[in-house]
């Protein structure tokens, strides 16, 4: 994929970057920074980020986002935490289920 990208763009082939936890962490930081700016959010703490991966949550916290870990097979717990954080009831009325 890396070689195809460079060929399509007419770029000299670079060595493949070492993709490890540290690299992914900084890429997530860059993505969060872009999202915050693109959304025009004044304060990153206005955003709640939900994920099941600790590394992604760590990057989001470093950027000032509020975070909720979504346990595998227990999304209702994450929704409960989100409701508590927002002070809102997010459940659908029974007629919508």
DODREN-705739 format. One record per residue: residue number from 1; y, z, x of N, C-alpha, C, O in turn. Coordinates in nm, 2 decimals, padded with zeros to 4 digits. Atoms other than C-alpha are relative to their C-alpha. Layout:
pt n: NUM, nv: Y, nw: Z, nu: X, cav: Y, caw: Z, cau: X, cv: Y, cw: Z, cu: X, ov: Y, ow: Z, ou: X
...
END
This chain:
pt n: 1, nv: -00.12, nw: 00.00, nu: 00.08, cav: 00.00, caw: 00.00, cau: 00.00, cv: 00.13, cw: 00.00, cu: 00.09, ov: 00.22, ow: -00.07, ou: 00.06
pt n: 2, nv: -00.11, nw: -00.01, nu: -00.09, cav: 00.24, caw: 00.09, cau: 00.28, cv: 00.03, cw: -00.13, cu: 00.07, ov: 00.14, ow: -00.18, ou: 00.08
pt n: 3, nv: -00.02, nw: 00.13, nu: -00.06, cav: 00.18, caw: -00.24, cau: 00.46, cv: 00.05, cw: -00.10, cu: -00.10, ov: 00.13, ow: -00.19, ou: -00.06
pt n: 4, nv: -00.04, nw: 00.10, nu: 00.10, cav: 00.21, caw: -00.44, cau: 00.14, cv: 00.15, cw: 00.02, cu: -00.04, ov: 00.22, ow: -00.08, ou: -00.05
pt n: 5, nv: -00.14, nw: -00.03, nu: 00.03, cav: 00.55, caw: -00.27, cau: 00.06, cv: 00.09, cw: -00.07, cu: 00.11, ov: 00.18, ow: -00.14, ou: 00.07
pt n: 6, nv: -00.08, nw: 00.06, nu: -00.11, cav: 00.69, caw: -00.37, cau: 00.40, cv: -00.01, cw: -00.15, cu: 00.00, ov: 00.09, ow: -00.22, ou: 00.03
pt n: 7, nv: 00.02, nw: 00.14, nu: 00.00, cav: 00.55, caw: -00.72, cau: 00.38, cv: 00.09, cw: -00.06, cu: -00.12, ov: 00.16, ow: -00.16, ou: -00.10
pt n: 8, nv: -00.08, nw: 00.05, nu: 00.11, cav: 00.71, caw: -00.77, cau: 00.03, cv: 00.15, cw: 00.01, cu: 00.02, ov: 00.22, ow: -00.08, ou: -00.03
pt n: 9, nv: -00.14, nw: -00.02, nu: -00.03, cav: 01.04, caw: -00.64, cau: 00.15, cv: 00.05, cw: -00.08, cu: 00.12, ov: 00.17, ow: -00.07, ou: 00.15
pt n: 10, nv: -00.03, nw: 00.07, nu: -00.12, cav: 01.03, caw: -00.85, cau: 00.46, cv: 00.04, cw: 00.10, cu: 00.12, ov: 00.12, ow: 00.06, ou: 00.20
pt n: 11, nv: -00.03, nw: -00.10, nu: -00.10, cav: 01.05, caw: -00.53, cau: 00.68, cv: -00.11, cw: 00.00, cu: 00.10, ov: -00.22, ow: -00.03, ou: 00.08
pt n: 12, nv: 00.10, nw: -00.02, nu: -00.11, cav: 00.89, caw: -00.46, cau: 01.01, cv: -00.09, cw: 00.12, cu: -00.04, ov: -00.04, ow: 00.22, ou: -00.10
pt n: 13, nv: 00.09, nw: -00.11, nu: 00.04, cav: 00.58, caw: -00.25, cau: 00.95, cv: 00.02, cw: 00.13, cu: 00.09, ov: 00.02, ow: 00.12, ou: 00.21
pt n: 14, nv: -00.02, nw: -00.13, nu: -00.06, cav: 00.65, caw: 00.11, cau: 01.03, cv: -00.14, cw: 00.08, cu: 00.00, ov: -00.23, ow: 00.04, ou: -00.08
pt n: 15, nv: 00.12, nw: -00.08, nu: 00.01, cav: 00.38, caw: 00.37, cau: 01.10, cv: 00.00, cw: 00.07, cu: -00.13, ov: 00.11, ow: 00.11, ou: -00.18
pt n: 16, nv: 00.01, nw: -00.08, nu: 00.13, cav: 00.26, caw: 00.54, cau: 00.79, cv: 00.04, cw: 00.14, cu: 00.02, ov: 00.00, ow: 00.20, ou: 00.12
pt n: 17, nv: -00.05, nw: -00.14, nu: -00.02, cav: 00.44, caw: 00.87, cau: 00.74, cv: -00.12, cw: 00.10, cu: -00.02, ov: -00.21, ow: 00.07, ou: -00.10
pt n: 18, nv: 00.10, nw: -00.11, nu: 00.02, cav: 00.23, caw: 01.18, cau: 00.77, cv: 00.03, cw: 00.07, cu: -00.13, ov: 00.14, ow: 00.13, ou: -00.14
pt n: 19, nv: -00.02, nw: -00.06, nu: 00.13, cav: 00.19, caw: 01.30, cau: 00.42, cv: -00.08, cw: 00.13, cu: 00.00, ov: -00.20, ow: 00.13, ou: -00.01
pt n: 20, nv: 00.06, nw: -00.13, nu: 00.01, cav: 00.13, caw: 01.67, cau: 00.41, cv: 00.08, cw: 00.09, cu: -00.09, ov: 00.17, ow: 00.04, ou: -00.15
pt n: 21, nv: -00.07, nw: -00.09, nu: 00.09, cav: 00.25, caw: 01.97, cau: 00.22, cv: 00.14, cw: 00.01, cu: 00.03, ov: 00.22, ow: 00.02, ou: -00.07
pt n: 22, nv: -00.14, nw: -00.01, nu: -00.04, cav: 00.57, caw: 02.00, cau: 00.41, cv: 00.08, cw: -00.13, cu: -00.04, ov: 00.19, ow: -00.12, ou: -00.10
pt n: 23, nv: -00.07, nw: 00.13, nu: 00.04, cav: 00.66, caw: 01.63, cau: 00.35, cv: 00.01, cw: 00.00, cu: -00.15, ov: 00.12, ow: -00.04, ou: -00.20
pt n: 24, nv: 00.00, nw: 00.00, nu: 00.15, cav: 00.57, caw: 01.66, cau: -00.02, cv: 00.11, cw: 00.10, cu: -00.05, ov: 00.18, ow: 00.06, ou: -00.15
pt n: 25, nv: -00.10, nw: -00.10, nu: 00.04, cav: 00.79, caw: 01.97, cau: -00.05, cv: 00.14, cw: -00.06, cu: 00.01, ov: 00.22, ow: -00.05, ou: -00.08
pt n: 26, nv: -00.13, nw: 00.06, nu: -00.02, cav: 01.09, caw: 01.79, cau: 00.09, cv: 00.03, cw: -00.12, cu: -00.09, ov: 00.14, ow: -00.14, ou: -00.13
pt n: 27, nv: -00.02, nw: 00.12, nu: 00.09, cav: 01.03, caw: 01.48, cau: -00.12, cv: 00.03, cw: 00.06, cu: -00.14, ov: 00.11, ow: 00.00, ou: -00.21
pt n: 28, nv: -00.03, nw: -00.06, nu: 00.13, cav: 01.02, caw: 01.71, cau: -00.43, cv: 00.14, cw: 00.05, cu: -00.01, ov: 00.21, ow: 00.03, ou: -00.11
pt n: 29, nv: -00.14, nw: -00.05, nu: -00.01, cav: 01.35, caw: 01.87, cau: -00.32, cv: 00.09, cw: -00.12, cu: -00.03, ov: 00.19, ow: -00.11, ou: -00.10
pt n: 30, nv: -00.08, nw: 00.12, nu: 00.01, cav: 01.50, caw: 01.52, cau: -00.29, cv: 00.00, cw: -00.05, cu: -00.15, ov: 00.10, ow: -00.09, ou: -00.20
pt n: 31, nv: 00.01, nw: 00.05, nu: 00.14, cav: 01.37, caw: 01.42, cau: -00.64, cv: 00.08, cw: 00.09, cu: -00.09, ov: 00.15, ow: 00.04, ou: -00.18
pt n: 32, nv: -00.07, nw: -00.10, nu: 00.09, cav: 01.51, caw: 01.74, cau: -00.80, cv: 00.15, cw: -00.02, cu: 00.02, ov: 00.22, ow: -00.02, ou: -00.08
pt n: 33, nv: -00.15, nw: 00.01, nu: -00.03, cav: 01.85, caw: 01.69, cau: -00.63, cv: 00.05, cw: -00.13, cu: -00.08, ov: 00.15, ow: -00.12, ou: -00.14
pt n: 34, nv: -00.04, nw: 00.12, nu: 00.07, cav: 01.86, caw: 01.33, cau: -00.77, cv: 00.01, cw: 00.02, cu: -00.15, ov: 00.10, ow: -00.02, ou: -00.21
pt n: 35, nv: 00.00, nw: -00.02, nu: 00.15, cav: 01.76, caw: 01.44, cau: -01.12, cv: 00.12, cw: 00.08, cu: -00.05, ov: 00.17, ow: 00.06, ou: -00.15
pt n: 36, nv: -00.11, nw: -00.08, nu: 00.04, cav: 02.02, caw: 01.71, cau: -01.13, cv: 00.13, cw: -00.08, cu: 00.00, ov: 00.21, ow: -00.06, ou: -00.10
pt n: 37, nv: -00.12, nw: 00.08, nu: 00.00, cav: 02.29, caw: 01.47, cau: -01.03, cv: 00.00, cw: -00.10, cu: -00.11, ov: 00.10, ow: -00.12, ou: -00.18
pt n: 38, nv: 00.01, nw: 00.10, nu: 00.10, cav: 02.17, caw: 01.20, cau: -01.26, cv: 00.02, cw: 00.05, cu: -00.14, ov: 00.07, ow: -00.02, ou: -00.23
pt n: 39, nv: -00.01, nw: -00.06, nu: 00.13, cav: 02.16, caw: 01.43, cau: -01.56, cv: 00.14, cw: 00.06, cu: -00.02, ov: 00.18, ow: 00.10, ou: -00.13
pt n: 40, nv: -00.13, nw: -00.06, nu: 00.01, cav: 02.51, caw: 01.56, cau: -01.48, cv: 00.00, cw: 00.14, cu: -00.03, ov: 00.10, ow: 00.20, ou: -00.09
pt n: 41, nv: 00.01, nw: -00.15, nu: 00.02, cav: 02.40, caw: 01.92, cau: -01.49, cv: 00.09, cw: 00.07, cu: 00.09, ov: 00.09, ow: 00.05, ou: 00.21
pt n: 42, nv: -00.09, nw: -00.08, nu: -00.08, cav: 02.66, caw: 02.16, cau: -01.37, cv: -00.07, cw: 00.10, cu: 00.08, ov: -00.03, ow: 00.13, ou: 00.20
pt n: 43, nv: 00.07, nw: -00.11, nu: -00.07, cav: 02.42, caw: 02.43, cau: -01.27, cv: -00.15, cw: -00.02, cu: -00.02, ov: -00.20, ow: -00.04, ou: -00.13
pt n: 44, nv: 00.15, nw: 00.03, nu: 00.00, cav: 02.05, caw: 02.37, cau: -01.18, cv: -00.07, cw: 00.10, cu: -00.08, ov: -00.18, ow: 00.07, ou: -00.13
pt n: 45, nv: 00.07, nw: -00.10, nu: 00.08, cav: 01.96, caw: 02.69, cau: -01.36, cv: -00.01, cw: -00.03, cu: -00.15, ov: -00.07, ow: 00.04, ou: -00.23
pt n: 46, nv: 00.00, nw: 00.05, nu: 00.14, cav: 02.02, caw: 02.50, cau: -01.69, cv: -00.13, cw: -00.07, cu: -00.02, ov: -00.16, ow: -00.10, ou: -00.14
pt n: 47, nv: 00.12, nw: 00.07, nu: 00.01, cav: 01.69, caw: 02.32, cau: -01.62, cv: -00.12, cw: 00.09, cu: 00.02, ov: -00.12, ow: 00.18, ou: 00.10
pt n: 48, nv: 00.12, nw: -00.08, nu: -00.01, cav: 01.35, caw: 02.46, cau: -01.68, cv: -00.11, cw: -00.11, cu: 00.04, ov: -00.13, ow: -00.21, ou: -00.03
pt n: 49, nv: 00.10, nw: 00.09, nu: -00.05, cav: 01.07, caw: 02.29, cau: -01.48, cv: -00.14, cw: 00.06, cu: -00.02, ov: -00.16, ow: 00.18, ou: 00.03
pt n: 50, nv: 00.13, nw: -00.05, nu: 00.02, cav: 00.71, caw: 02.33, cau: -01.58, cv: -00.10, cw: -00.08, cu: 00.08, ov: -00.09, ow: -00.21, ou: 00.08
pt n: 51, nv: 00.10, nw: 00.07, nu: -00.08, cav: 00.42, caw: 02.24, cau: -01.35, cv: -00.12, cw: 00.10, cu: 00.02, ov: -00.11, ow: 00.22, ou: 00.00
pt n: 52, nv: 00.12, nw: -00.08, nu: -00.03, cav: 00.07, caw: 02.36, cau: -01.25, cv: -00.01, cw: 00.02, cu: 00.15, ov: -00.10, ow: 00.10, ou: 00.19
pt n: 53, nv: 00.01, nw: -00.01, nu: -00.14, cav: 00.13, caw: 02.32, cau: -00.88, cv: 00.10, cw: 00.09, cu: 00.07, ov: 00.22, ow: 00.07, ou: 00.05
pt n: 54, nv: -00.09, nw: -00.09, nu: -00.06, cav: 00.28, caw: 02.60, cau: -00.68, cv: 00.10, cw: -00.06, cu: 00.10, ov: 00.22, ow: -00.02, ou: 00.10
pt n: 55, nv: -00.09, nw: 00.06, nu: -00.09, cav: 00.43, caw: 02.37, cau: -00.42, cv: 00.12, cw: -00.07, cu: -00.07, ov: 00.23, ow: -00.06, ou: -00.03
pt n: 56, nv: -00.11, nw: 00.06, nu: 00.08, cav: 00.63, caw: 02.18, cau: -00.69, cv: 00.09, cw: 00.10, cu: -00.05, ov: 00.21, ow: 00.09, ou: -00.06
pt n: 57, nv: -00.08, nw: -00.11, nu: 00.06, cav: 00.74, caw: 02.50, cau: -00.85, cv: 00.09, cw: 00.06, cu: 00.11, ov: 00.20, ow: 00.10, ou: 00.08
pt n: 58, nv: -00.07, nw: -00.05, nu: -00.11, cav: 00.85, caw: 02.63, cau: -00.51, cv: 00.13, cw: -00.08, cu: 00.03, ov: 00.24, ow: -00.03, ou: 00.05
pt n: 59, nv: -00.11, nw: 00.09, nu: -00.02, cav: 01.06, caw: 02.32, cau: -00.45, cv: 00.11, cw: 00.01, cu: -00.11, ov: 00.23, ow: 00.01, ou: -00.08
pt n: 60, nv: -00.10, nw: -00.01, nu: 00.12, cav: 01.22, caw: 02.35, cau: -00.80, cv: 00.08, cw: 00.13, cu: 00.01, ov: 00.20, ow: 00.13, ou: -00.01
pt n: 61, nv: -00.07, nw: -00.13, nu: -00.01, cav: 01.30, caw: 02.72, cau: -00.74, cv: 00.11, cw: -00.01, cu: 00.11, ov: 00.22, ow: 00.04, ou: 00.10
pt n: 62, nv: -00.09, nw: 00.01, nu: -00.12, cav: 01.46, caw: 02.63, cau: -00.40, cv: 00.13, cw: -00.08, cu: -00.05, ov: 00.24, ow: -00.05, ou: 00.01
pt n: 63, nv: -00.11, nw: 00.07, nu: 00.05, cav: 01.69, caw: 02.39, cau: -00.59, cv: 00.08, cw: 00.07, cu: -00.11, ov: 00.18, ow: 00.03, ou: -00.16
pt n: 64, nv: -00.06, nw: -00.08, nu: 00.10, cav: 01.78, caw: 02.66, cau: -00.84, cv: -00.05, cw: -00.02, cu: -00.14, ov: 00.01, ow: 00.04, ou: -00.23
pt n: 65, nv: 00.05, nw: 00.02, nu: 00.14, cav: 01.58, caw: 02.54, cau: -01.14, cv: -00.08, cw: 00.12, cu: -00.04, ov: -00.14, ow: 00.19, ou: 00.05
pt n: 66, nv: 00.09, nw: -00.10, nu: 00.05, cav: 01.40, caw: 02.79, cau: -01.36, cv: -00.13, cw: -00.06, cu: -00.01, ov: -00.14, ow: -00.18, ou: -00.04
pt n: 67, nv: 00.13, nw: 00.06, nu: 00.00, cav: 01.03, caw: 02.74, cau: -01.34, cv: -00.10, cw: 00.08, cu: -00.09, ov: -00.09, ow: 00.20, ou: -00.11
pt n: 68, nv: 00.11, nw: -00.06, nu: 00.07, cav: 00.72, caw: 02.81, cau: -01.54, cv: -00.13, cw: -00.06, cu: 00.05, ov: -00.14, ow: -00.19, ou: 00.05
pt n: 69, nv: 00.13, nw: 00.06, nu: -00.04, cav: 00.37, caw: 02.77, cau: -01.41, cv: -00.09, cw: -00.02, cu: -00.12, ov: -00.11, ow: 00.07, ou: -00.20
pt n: 70, nv: 00.08, nw: 00.04, nu: 00.11, cav: 00.15, caw: 02.59, cau: -01.66, cv: -00.15, cw: 00.02, cu: 00.05, ov: -00.20, ow: -00.06, ou: 00.12
pt n: 71, nv: 00.14, nw: -00.02, nu: -00.04, cav: -00.20, caw: 02.74, cau: -01.62, cv: -00.09, cw: -00.11, cu: -00.05, ov: -00.07, ow: -00.15, ou: -00.17
pt n: 72, nv: 00.10, nw: 00.11, nu: 00.05, cav: -00.48, caw: 02.48, cau: -01.64, cv: -00.07, cw: 00.06, cu: -00.12, ov: -00.12, ow: 00.17, ou: -00.12
pt n: 73, nv: 00.07, nw: -00.04, nu: 00.13, cav: -00.63, caw: 02.50, cau: -01.99, cv: 00.07, cw: 00.11, cu: -00.07, ov: 00.01, ow: 00.17, ou: -00.16
pt n: 74, nv: -00.07, nw: -00.10, nu: 00.07, cav: -00.36, caw: 02.74, cau: -02.11, cv: 00.15, cw: -00.04, cu: -00.02, ov: 00.24, ow: 00.04, ou: 00.01
pt n: 75, nv: -00.13, nw: 00.05, nu: 00.03, cav: -00.06, caw: 02.53, cau: -02.21, cv: 00.07, cw: 00.09, cu: -00.10, ov: 00.20, ow: 00.11, ou: -00.09
pt n: 76, nv: -00.07, nw: -00.08, nu: 00.10, cav: 00.01, caw: 02.76, cau: -02.51, cv: 00.08, cw: 00.12, cu: 00.07, ov: 00.18, ow: 00.16, ou: 00.03
pt n: 77, nv: -00.07, nw: -00.11, nu: -00.07, cav: 00.10, caw: 03.04, cau: -02.26, cv: 00.13, cw: -00.05, cu: 00.06, ov: 00.23, ow: 00.02, ou: 00.06
pt n: 78, nv: -00.12, nw: 00.06, nu: -00.05, cav: 00.35, caw: 02.81, cau: -02.09, cv: 00.10, cw: -00.02, cu: -00.11, ov: 00.22, ow: 00.01, ou: -00.08
pt n: 79, nv: -00.09, nw: 00.02, nu: 00.12, cav: 00.50, caw: 02.73, cau: -02.43, cv: 00.06, cw: 00.13, cu: -00.04, ov: 00.18, ow: 00.14, ou: -00.06
pt n: 80, nv: -00.05, nw: -00.13, nu: 00.04, cav: 00.53, caw: 03.10, cau: -02.51, cv: 00.10, cw: 00.05, cu: 00.10, ov: 00.21, ow: 00.10, ou: 00.06
pt n: 81, nv: -00.10, nw: -00.04, nu: -00.10, cav: 00.71, caw: 03.16, cau: -02.18, cv: 00.13, cw: -00.08, cu: -00.01, ov: 00.24, ow: -00.03, ou: 00.00
pt n: 82, nv: -00.12, nw: 00.08, nu: 00.02, cav: 00.94, caw: 02.87, cau: -02.24, cv: 00.08, cw: 00.04, cu: -00.12, ov: 00.20, ow: 00.05, ou: -00.12
pt n: 83, nv: -00.07, nw: -00.05, nu: 00.12, cav: 01.02, caw: 03.00, cau: -02.59, cv: 00.08, cw: 00.12, cu: 00.03, ov: 00.19, ow: 00.14, ou: -00.01
pt n: 84, nv: -00.07, nw: -00.13, nu: -00.04, cav: 01.10, caw: 03.34, cau: -02.44, cv: 00.12, cw: -00.03, cu: 00.08, ov: 00.23, ow: 00.03, ou: 00.07
pt n: 85, nv: -00.11, nw: 00.04, nu: -00.09, cav: 01.32, caw: 03.18, cau: -02.17, cv: 00.12, cw: -00.06, cu: -00.08, ov: 00.23, ow: -00.03, ou: -00.05
pt n: 86, nv: -00.10, nw: 00.08, nu: 00.08, cav: 01.51, caw: 02.96, cau: -02.42, cv: 00.05, cw: 00.08, cu: -00.12, ov: 00.16, ow: 00.05, ou: -00.17
pt n: 87, nv: -00.04, nw: -00.07, nu: 00.13, cav: 01.52, caw: 03.21, cau: -02.71, cv: -00.02, cw: -00.09, cu: -00.12, ov: 00.05, ow: -00.08, ou: -00.22
pt n: 88, nv: 00.03, nw: 00.10, nu: 00.11, cav: 01.38, caw: 02.93, cau: -02.93, cv: -00.14, cw: 00.00, cu: -00.04, ov: -00.23, ow: 00.03, ou: 00.04
pt n: 89, nv: 00.14, nw: 00.02, nu: 00.04, cav: 01.07, caw: 02.88, cau: -03.14, cv: -00.03, cw: -00.14, cu: 00.01, ov: 00.03, ow: -00.23, ou: -00.06
pt n: 90, nv: 00.03, nw: 00.14, nu: -00.02, cav: 00.91, caw: 02.56, cau: -03.03, cv: -00.13, cw: -00.04, cu: -00.07, ov: -00.17, ow: -00.16, ou: -00.06
pt n: 91, nv: 00.12, nw: 00.04, nu: 00.07, cav: 00.60, caw: 02.56, cau: -03.25, cv: 00.04, cw: -00.09, cu: -00.12, ov: 00.15, ow: -00.07, ou: -00.18
pt n: 92, nv: -00.02, nw: 00.09, nu: 00.11, cav: 00.57, caw: 02.29, cau: -03.51, cv: -00.04, cw: 00.07, cu: -00.13, ov: -00.13, ow: 00.15, ou: -00.14
pt n: 93, nv: 00.04, nw: -00.06, nu: 00.13, cav: 00.57, caw: 02.39, cau: -03.88, cv: -00.15, cw: -00.05, cu: -00.03, ov: -00.19, ow: -00.16, ou: 00.01
pt n: 94, nv: 00.14, nw: 00.03, nu: 00.03, cav: 00.21, caw: 02.39, cau: -04.01, cv: -00.02, cw: -00.13, cu: -00.07, ov: -00.12, ow: -00.20, ou: -00.06
pt n: 95, nv: 00.01, nw: 00.13, nu: 00.07, cav: 00.28, caw: 02.09, cau: -04.23, cv: 00.01, cw: -00.12, cu: 00.09, ov: -00.02, ow: -00.23, ou: 00.05
pt n: 96, nv: -00.01, nw: 00.11, nu: -00.09, cav: 00.35, caw: 01.88, cau: -03.92, cv: -00.12, cw: -00.01, cu: 00.09, ov: -00.13, ow: -00.11, ou: 00.17
pt n: 97, nv: 00.12, nw: 00.00, nu: -00.09, cav: 00.02, caw: 01.96, cau: -03.75, cv: -00.11, cw: -00.09, cu: -00.05, ov: -00.21, ow: -00.10, ou: 00.01
END
